Amino acid sequence: MTTKLFGEPVQRREDPRLLAGHGRYLDDLGSGALAVAFVRSPHAHARIRDIDVAPALDVDGLVAIYTWEDLPERVGRPLPLLIPHPALTHGRTAYPLARDVVRHVGEPVVMVVATDRYLAEDVCALIEVDYEPLKAVVGLEEAAHGAALVHDDVPGNVGAHLVQEVLSAAGRGAAEAIEAAPHTLAFRLDIERSASTPLEGRGVYARWDGTDLRVYSSTQTSTSVRMAIAAALGLPLPHVEVIAPDVGGGFGVKIVHPWPEEILVPWAAMLLGRELKWTEDRREHFIAAAHERGQVQHVRVGFDDDGRVLGLDVTILHDHGAYTPYGIIVPIITATQLLGPYRIGAYRVEFSAVYTNTVQVTPYRGAGRPQGVFCMERTMDKIARYLGKDRTQVREVNFIQPDEFPYDQGMIFQDGRPLIYDSGDYPRMLRMVKELIGWDDFRPAPGRGIGIGCYVEGTGVGPYEGGHVQITSDGRVHVSTGLTSQGQGHETVFAQIAADRLGVPIERVSVVTGDTRRFGYAVGTFASRAAVMSGNAIALACAKVREKALRIAGDALEADPADLTISEGLVHVAGSPSASIPLSTVAVLANPLRYAFDEETAKATQFAGTASPDRPPVAEGEEPGLEGRGYYSPIRSTFAAGMHAAIVETDPLTAEIKVVRYVVVHDCGKLINPMIVEGQIHGGVAQGIGGALYERMAYDADGQLQNASFMDFLMPYATEVPRIETGHLETPSPLNPLGIKGAGEAGVIPVSAVIASALEDAEGIEIDRMPISPSELFDLRGG
């Protein structure tokens, strides 16, 4: 078995266990725990006048009922605003249980603990809450009008307002550059709400032993949940453990921390001295978790006869829902990633993030990029149509060239660092995607069109991630990292890195993620950062372990460590495989022992004759054992890129839309596992097709979500997703030792833009709003 695994399409090691039904998800745990359920607001905006729990008190099996008034001061505070920003002048977060006012349907009002979930739900149904309905603010225009307020102390419903502007090389602002341009266009674009909707909803299971609190959560960020719980409950951090078991998808919604339930369930477990568990049902996820995507964009662009953009001005109205727990990261990403692979003459972007009486908005796979790419790529298509040029020609004249990297876009990205692209080859990528789709040979026909979309994705966002690597006396390699996994293949790719760096068979490597008992410092899994951050941290930890292993083996073999190499779990002298020592023995020798526990460990005891009497058994500055810890902290993000193209067909009578071909060319730097990258792309494209053609959160004027179930929230089946053809371009990142960039969101980012482009080509109708349904396309045709 080769140990050169970096870059190989190794089969996912997680799959046999998960596909055979041996996964351990949140709801598989705590079978004897008390059950938690919540009374949630049926109103989008209302004042709580009274809560009467008396009708529920006689239910057998009821254990406890809590309202906001029952919570201690530390627990009852508003939840933290996780990412403050100077432009977020009126940040607001929810209370764990509503205090006085509810601001969206689904907000938790009362917490019930019972012997099982059925009883808990029955109790919830008996509790009477007296509400005074208030005017609901729904939709961006209504929120911006400001006639009614979501929060009484937030004027005009505006939580944040931010402007960034980059001048042209001649020192012109965007407005001046547009006015001076030979050609100008102005238009409006709309992106509606959607949501992550992972197969597994959220969930929390907690147990308290009188000293230590252990919490299991279906989360993307176990270490951050741990810190939030410790802060809210006033516990020393070492006495709190948080574990992410198998997690059935996240896509961003599970990065919010803490959710109200992640505070309330552990608090009640401590108070009652009993194990408690809450598992979110599907309706709760629709109305009480988080959404994303909703924006209105007003665009003005000036350009020359070749289609070169001389000035671009974009004003964005962003729907933040009722609260801002994750700050304004989403509109910041939209504003900065909108630029894509292009060199824009002058650029001004302004956004206002407004509150509405709807579910809060936090990052969803793509996190603001689909909106930004939709804006930029629609702009490129409109310029091409205006000039009568091929859409790819207009893009090409605006590309940043390969010799211009690193390229500074002159803006501040979501990590607070300069928006500097590290590497790429956009002209080559365009040639690859055109060849893959057959762009130059395609002949449009009524009801049949081709579209294209380009994007750049900031990945590997800091501040850091860590990894720990240990080789034990049985020769096994144990890797742990603090970030979590929700199906991305971390167990495989991290094992590949370790096996490759340490020269061991991958079968001898085990990987643990998301367990604060094994690794206590981490940021989390989001923003296409896992491979870049933890991958490089694990590689650095492996380098420390390898260096120590070679030094110990050199003493044992009486050889210069520089002459040693490791393969198949053996350390041997280069060119002389017979002069070797197993890594398992090296691990034994790394831990000087007084006692022999078996035949192997006897080699490390004081009379075994393996240690020099002139040196201490553990050298100064070293520790026993063959293990190492590494942290990777980048100076700034690394930027992946990609281009997608699609062919669509529309029915002349029903306006049904079918995607018949879809191709992707992607650059995520050096590939660790091409098979897993392709899987990420395929899943992302499927999610993107859903966002372009099917998935939307439909609110009525009273703030009631009209499609809060999988009966009404449409998603694409396998029959709606075509075979996805992929091509890979590798431009290694110079910012990290492995030369890698992220790939987790690549598939979803440009899909709405690509399908809009193809539909416009097929129908000859401008497509300025997504998602689009057959009935909407029918109406655009004029009925």
N, C-alpha and C positions, 0 to 999 in steps of 0.2 A: 504494500500500500504506500503510494507516494505521500510525502509530507509537504510537497510544494502545492499548496491549496489556494493561495491568494489568486483570485481571478478565475477559478474553476467553477463550473455549474454543479456544485455539490447538492444532492437532494436534501430537502429540508428535514432536519433531524426531529423537529417537533411533530411532524405529521402522523407518524404511526400511532403515537399515544393519543393525539387529539381525534384523529379519524376513527379510532377504535372505541371512542367514548370514554377514555380514561382521563380526560381533562378534569381539573378541579377548579370550578368557577365559584364565584362568591356564594351563590345559592346552594352549592353542594356542601357548604360548610355549616357548622352550627345547627345540626339537626335538633338538638335539645334546647335551643335558645328561645327566649321569649320573642314575640313578634311585634313589630312596630308598624303602625299605619298613621296616615295624616288626614286631618280634615283640611281640604284645600279650598281656596276661594272660588265660588262660582261666578264672581264678578270681576271685570277688568279693572274697575276703579270704584272703591267704596270705603266708607268709614265704618269701623267695627263699633257698634253701639253696645253690644252685650254678648256674652258667651254663656249659655246655660248648659252645664254638663249633668244636671240632676237626672234627666231621663235615662242616662246611660249608666248610672252608678250601681244598679242592681244586677247587671249582666254578669253571670257566672263566668269566671275566667278573666275578667278585667283585673289588671294589675295597677295601672296608673294612667292618669290623664294630666297633660301639662299644657298650659298656655304661656304666652310671653311673660305674664306676671309671676309665674312660678320659677322663672329662670334666675339664677344668681347673676350679679352684675357683670361678671366677666363673660359668662355664657350668653347673656342677653344683649350684648353690644351688637351694633351693625357688623356684618362680616367685613373682612379686610378688603381694601382696594389694593389689589396685588401689584399693579404697575402704575404708580403715580407718574404724572407728566405735567410740566408747567402749563400746557395748553388745556389740560383737563381742569378747568376752573371750578366746575360744579360736579365733581364725581360723587355718585351716590351708590350705596350698596344696601342690600336688604338686611333685615333682622332675621335671625334663625327661625323665629316664629313671628308672624306679623304683629306689629305694635300699632294699634289705632287705625291704620289705613292699609288696605291691600291695593296693589298697583298692577296686577295682571291676573288673569284667570290661572289658577293652579298654585298661587302663592300659599305656602303652608301657614295654617292658623292654629291648629291644635295637634298635639302629638298624643297618640294612644299606644299603650303597651298592654298586650294581652297574651294569653297562653298560646294562641296560634293566630295566624293572619286572618282567618275567616272571622273569628271573634273580634279582632281589632277593627276590621272593616265594618262589622255590625255596630260596634260602639260608635264609630265615626258617623254612621248614618243616624244615630239617635241624638247626637250633640246638636243643639240649636244655636246658630249664630245669627244675631240680628244685625243686618247690614243696612247702611244708608247709601244707596247707589249714588255715585258721582259721575260727572261727564267723562266718558272715555276718550282718550286721544289716540286715534288709530290712523296710521298712514303718514308718510313724510310731509306731505303738503299741509295737513292739518296740524301736525306738530310744529312745523316751521311758522305757521300762521300765529300760533301762540295764544289763541283766544281762550283755550283751556289749558291748564297746567297739570303735568304728571306729578311733579314735586312743587309744592307751593313756593319754595324758596329758590327755584331755578327759573330765572326770567326767560321767557320765550322758549322754554324747554331745551335750551342749548347747553349741553354739558361741556362741550369742548369746541374750540375753534382754532385752526392752525393754518398758517400760510407758509409755504416754502417757495422760493423763486431762485432760478439759476439764470444768470444773464448770458447772452450770446458772446461769442469771441470778440465781437465789436463793442461789447458793453451795453447792448440794448436789452431792455426788459421785454417780456413776452408781448405785452400790449403794443409796444412800439414796433416790435418785429413783425407782428401780425398785420398791423396797419400798413407797413412798408412792403409787405409781400405782394408778388404779382397776383396771387390767387388766395381767396379766403373761403372758409366754410364755417357754419355754425349749426349745431344740432344738439338734441337731447337724447340720452340713453337711459334705460331703466333695467335694473336687475332686481328680481323679486326675492323674497325670503325662501330659504330652504333650511335643512338641518341635517345633523350627522346621522341620526337614527341607526346606531350600531345594533347588531343582533342582540347583544346583552346590554340591558340598561344599567343604571348605576346601582350600587348596593354597598352596605356597610354591615360588618359583624364585629362586635366588640366584647371583650371579656377582661375583667378586673380581678386581680388576686389579692387586693389589699395594699399592694406595693407597686406592682407593674401593670400597665395597661397595654393590652395587645389588640390592635385593630386591623382587620382585613378590609380592604376597600377595592372596588373595581375602578381603579384610578390609573392615570397616566403619569403620576408624580408622587410616589409613596413618601419620599423624603420630605417633600413640601407639606403633604398632609400631616406628617408626623410633627413638624414644627408648628403648624397651625393649631393642631390639637393641644400640644403642650402649652402654647401661649394662651389659648382660650380656657383651658382647664386648670392652669396654674401648676402644671406638673414639671418636674425636672426632665429635660430631654432624655437622659439615659433611662428613664423609667417609662418611656413610651416607645412601643414598637409598632410599625405599620408595614403590612405585607400586601403586595398586590399578587393575588393568586393568578391562575389563568384568567385572562381578560378577553371577553368576546367582542373586541372592536372598541375603538375610541374615536378616532377621526377628529379629535380636538375637544369634544364636549366633556371628556373626563380629565382634562387638564385643569379645569377650574378647581380651586381648593382654597378654603374648605367649602364644600357644599354644606347647607344647613344640617343635613342628615349626618355628615361626618363629624359634627360637633355634638349634636343632640343625642345620637345613639351611644357614643362612648360616655357622655355625661350621665345619661340615665343608667347605663350599665354600672358605673361607679356608685351612683346614688342607691340603686336597688341591690347591688351586690349579686347581680345575675347576668348571664350572657344575654345579649340582645342582638337582633338582626332585623334589618330592613332591606327589602329587595324591591326596586322600582318596577311598577307594571308599565305596560306600553303607553297607556293614556297619560300616566304621570310623566313619562319621558317627553311626550309631545308638548305638554302644557306647563311643565315645571323644571325642565332642564335648560337648554340654550339653543338658540337658532343663529343663523348668519345670513350674509349675502345682500340684504336689502339696501339699495342705493339708487339715487337719481344723480346723473352726471350731465352737466352742461359744458359743452366743448366748443372752443373757437380755435381754429388752426389756420396758419398762413404758410404757403408753400410756393416753390418755384415751378418752372415748366417741366422739370424732370421729376417732380413729386417730392423734392427734398424739403423736409419740414424746417421752416425758418423760425416759427414761433408757435407755441402751444399753450393754451390757457384752459384749465379744467377746474370747474367748481363742483364740489361733491356734497350732497346731502346724504348723511349716513344715519340709518336707523339703529339706535343702540338699545331699543327695548326699554324696559322699566329701570334697569340698573347697569352699572359699569364696573363689575368686579374685576375684569381683566384690562381695565384702562381703555386706551384708544389705539391699541396695537393694530386692529383690523384696518381702520381707515389710514393709518400711517403706512401700512404695507401697500394698500391700494395706491396711495399718492406717490410712493417711491418706486414700486415695481411696475407701475404703469409705463415707465420709459422703455422697458423691454430691452431688446438688443440694439437699440437705435441711438444715434448721436443726434440729439435734438438741438436746434439752434438756440432757442431761449424757451424756458419752461417755467410756468407759474401754476401752482396747484393750491387750492384753498378748500378746506372741508369744514363742515359743521356737523357735529355728532349730536343728534337730538333724541330726547326721551319720548317714548310712546308707551301706552298701556298694553304692552305685549311682552312676551317672554324675552328675557335679556339676551343680548347678542355677545357671543364670545367666538374665538376662532373655530372654524370648521375647515377640514382638509382643503388646503389652498390658501385659507386665511387672508382674504382681501385681494389675493392675486387674480382670481377669476374675474373680479369686477374690473381691476386695472387693465388686464389683458383684453377684456371685452372692449374697453374704451379705446385702447391704442390700436388694436387690430381693426375695429370698425372704422377708426379714423383713416388707417392706411387704405382700406377698401374704398372708402368714400373719395379719397384723393385720386385713386386709380380710376374710379368710375368717372369722376369729373374730368380727368385729363384724357380718358380713353386709352389708358395704358394697362398692360398686364399687371395684375396685383403683385406678382413676385418681383417685378422690376422696381416698383415703388419701394418695396421693402428693401431691396438690395442697395439702392442708392442711399438709404439712410443707415445702413449697418455700420456699427463699430468694426474696424478692421483688425485682423489678427495681430498686426504689429503695434497696435495702440494699447495693448494690455500691459500693466494694470490700467484700467480706465476709470477715472473719477467722474461720477455723475454730478458731483457738487451738492449732494443732499445728505441728510442724516437718516439712516435706516432705523429699523425697529430696535436694534441693539444699542442705539445711541452712538454708533460709530459711523464714520463716513461711508457713503454708498460707493464703494470702489470694487469694480468687477476684477476678479483675479486672473481669469484665463478664459479662452473660448475661441471658436472659429466659426462665426455665423455664416459667412458666405459659403463655406464648405458644407455646413449643415443644410443650407437651403438647396444646394445642388443635390444632396443626398435625398432629401424628402421629395423633391420634384421627380427624381428618377424612380423612387420607390412607388409613388402614386401614379406615375405616368402623366405628369402635368402637361408637358408640351404636346403630347399626343391626344389629350382629352378634347372631345368636341361636345360642347354643351348642347342640350336639346330641351324643349319644353318639358318641365317636370324632372329634369336631371341636371344636377349642378355639382361643381367642385369648389371646395373651400380650403383655406389655409390659415394657420395661426402660429405666431412665434411668441416666445416668452423667455424671460430670465427669472430664475428663482433663487432668492437668498436662502442659503441653507447653513447648517452647522452654527446656529446662533449660540453665543456664549451664555453665561460667563465661563463655565467649565463643566467637565465631567471626569469621573475617575474610574479606575479599574484595579482590581486586586487579582493576582495570579499566584497560586501555590502548587508546588509539586510535592506530593506525599510519597511515603516510603513504598507504596505499591506502584509507583511510576505514573499515577494518574495526575492530570492537570485540572485544577479547580479554578474557574474564572468567575468572578463576581463583579457586578457593576450596579450602581444605584438606580439607573433609569429602568423603566418598566417596558414590558412587551405586550402588545395587543394583537399579535399575529404577523408581525413584520419579518420574522425569521431571525431574530437576534441570537437565538440559541445556536443557529447554524453559522452565521457570518462571524460572530465573535469567536466561535470554536475554530473556524478557518484561520482567522488571524493568529490565534494562539498556537495552533498546530503548525502553521507555516513558520512563525518566528522561533518556536522552540524545537522544531524538528521532531515532532511526535505524531503518531497516527491520530486522526481526528476522533477515532473511537475512544481514545483515552482522555478526551477533554470533556468536561461538564461545565455548564454555564448556568449561573443563577442571576436573575434580574429582579429588581423591585422589592427587595427584602432588606429592610433597614437593619436587621440583625447581622446581615452579611456585609453590607456596605452602607454607611450612614450619611455620606455626603454626595448629593446629586442634585440635578436641576429637574430633569424629566424628559419624557419622550414627546416631542412636538417639533414642528418647523423643520422637518427633514434633517434632524440633527443627530440621530442615534449613531449611525455609522461613523460620521465625521468626528463626533465628540468622544463617545465611549470606545469606538474602534481605535482611534489614535491613543487614547489613555491606556487601553489594554496592550497595544503594541509597545508603549513606553514601559509598562510594568513587565512585559515579557523580556524586554531588553535588560532590565535589572536582574531578572531571574537568570537569564542566559549568561550574563557576565559572571554572576556568582557561581553558577554551575560549572562553567569552564575553569574558573579559578580553583575550585575544590577538586575537580577532576584532574586538573594539571598537577596538583600535589599528589594525588593518588597514583597517577600514571607516570609521575616524574617527567612531565612534559611541559613545554611552554604553552600557556593557554592560547596564545596566538596561533599555535599549530593545531588546535583542536577544532572539531566540527561536531554537529549533532544531527543524526538522522535515525529515523525509526526508533526513537527513544534511547539511542546509544550515543555516548560521547566517545569519540575515537580520534586518534591521530590522523590527520589528513594524509591520505595515501597509504595508510596502514590500518585497515579496518579491524585486524586481529587485536591490536592494542586498544582496547576499549573498556568502558565501564558503563553499566546501565544508569539512566537518570534516576531510577529508583534507589540505587546504591548511593548516588551522589546526594539524594535527598536525605538518606540516613546519615551520611557523614556530615551534612550541614547542621545536624542537631546532636551535638555531643551529649551522650547519655551516661548516667550513673548506673541505670538498671537496664537489663536486657529483657524485652517483652517477647521476643521471638528470635529465630535464627538470624533474621536479617538485621534487627536492631542491635544484636550483639556486636556487630562490626563498628558501632559508634561508641562503645563503652571504653572506660579509661585504661583497661589492660589489653585492648585489642591491637595496640601498636600502630594505629593509623594517624595519631596526632603527634606533632613535634613537642617534646618536653620543654622547648625553649620559648614557646608561645602560649598565651592563654587559650583555653579550648574555644572560647568565643572571642574573636579578635575585637579590639577597640573600634567602636563605631559600627559594629555589625550586630545582627540579631540571630538567634537560632532559627533553623529551618530554611527551606529553599522557597522563598516567596518574595514578592515585591509588589509595591503599590505605585501607580502612576496617575498623574493628572494632566489633562490637556486643556489649556485655556488659550483660545485664539485671540489674536489682536483684533480681528473683525470676521464677519461672515464670509463664507465662500459662495460663489454664484454658479449654480448649474444652469443649464439652458436646454431648450428643445424646440422642435417645430413639428406640428401635426398637420395632416391634410386628410380630407374626407370627401367621399362622393355620396350624395343623397339623391333619393328619388321621392317625388310627391305624387299622390293620386290625384288625377284631374277632377274627380267628382267629390271625394270625401276629404281631400286635403291631408290625408294621412301621410306622415313623414317617416321614411325608412332610411337608415344609414346603411349603405350597401358595402362600402369599403372604408377602412380607417387605418392610417399609417402614422407612425411616430418615429422620429429620430431624436435621440436624447444624448446629452453630454453630462454625465455626473462624475467626470474625472476618471480615475482608475476604478475599474469594476472589481469588487470583491467577489461577487457571485452573480454572473449574468442572468442566471435563471430566476433568482429572487428579484433582481431589478425588473426583469420583464413582467414578473407577477405583480409587482407594485404598479407598473405602468398599466397593465391590463385592468387591474382593479380600479385604478384611478380613472381610466377612460370610461369604464362602465358607470362609475359614480358621476362623471362629467356628463354623460349622455342622459342620465337621470335628471341632473340639474338643468340641462338644456331643453328637454322635451317633456318631462313628467313631474318632477318634484317641486312643490311650492307649498308654502304655509298660507292658507287662505283665511284671513280674518274678515269678519263682518264689521259694520260700523260700531257695534257695541263691544268690540274686542273679544268676541267669541271665535275660537279657532274652529273652522267648519269641517276640517278633515283630520281630526286627531286620532286616526286609527289607520292600520294598513289596509282596511277596506276602502278608504277614501284617499289616502296619501299614495299616489301612484309611484311605482318604481319600475325600472326596466327589468324584464326577465332576460334569460339567456337568449331568447328569440329576438330581442331588440338590440342586442349587442353583437356586431359583426366580428369576424375574425380580425384580430388586431396584428398588423405587421409592424415589426420594429427594426430599427437600425441604431447602432451605437457609435458615438464618436467620443474618443477619450482625449481631452485636453487636461492633463493633471493639474491639480491646484498646487501652486507653490507655497501655500500657507500652512500646510500640515504635512507631517512626515510620510503619510501613506498616499498623499496626492489625490484624495477622494473628495467628492462633493455629495450632497444628499440627493435622494431619489424618491422619497416617500409621497410627495404631492405632485410629481411631474405629470402623471396621467390626467389629473382632473383640471389643471389650471386653464388651458386654452380651449376646452371643448365647446363651450357656449359660443365663443368667437368663431371657431372653425365651422360649426354647424350653421350659424347665422350667415357666414360667408357663402357656404354652399347653397343654402336656401335662397339667398339673394340671387345667386347665379342661376338657380333652377327656375325661379319664379319671376325675376325681374322686378321684385318688390323690395323696398328698403326694409331691413329687419333691424329695429332699434330697441327691441325689448325682449328679454329672455327671463324665464323659459317661454317657449311658444308651443301652443297646442294646435291640433288640427282645426278646431273651431276658430281659434284666433287667426290662423293662416287663411281660413275660408273667409273670415271677415275682412282681412287685408286685401284679399282678391276682389272685394266689392260685393261679396255674397253670391 
